[in-house]
Amino acid sequence: MTDLVVWHDGNCPLCRREIALMRRLDRRGAITFVDATDPDASCPIDRRDLLARFHAREDGTMLSGAAAFAAMWRAIPVLRPLGLLARNGTALRLLERAYLGFLVVRPRLQAALRGRQAGERGR
């Protein structure tokens, strides 16, 4: 089995939802999820860098962005075909381009989701 550690931003509502879904799909417990915002969390690189992009360590190799997502997908049987497809250089470059586009809009999506959650709590 692959040794996979995934670091995520526990303060990000988008990330929390994504990781919650990945935890449900990871029925074999193949992934160790680490909240990089936890002051006690072990971070292999600078915490700010770790939180700026999605990171994973697969079999001792640090990955970020689309490559990190692909590693996580490979560890989850239902998503494994996507993760394997990303081993193709062209596919990985396309996924990375999409991920970079997401990073541009991420702050607005986070703000919208936080506002929505605040509104739901105020009801």
Helices and strands as residue ranges (DSSP letters): E 4-8, H 13-25, E 31-35, H 47-52, E 55-58, E 61-64, H 66-75, G 77-79, H 80-85, H 89-121
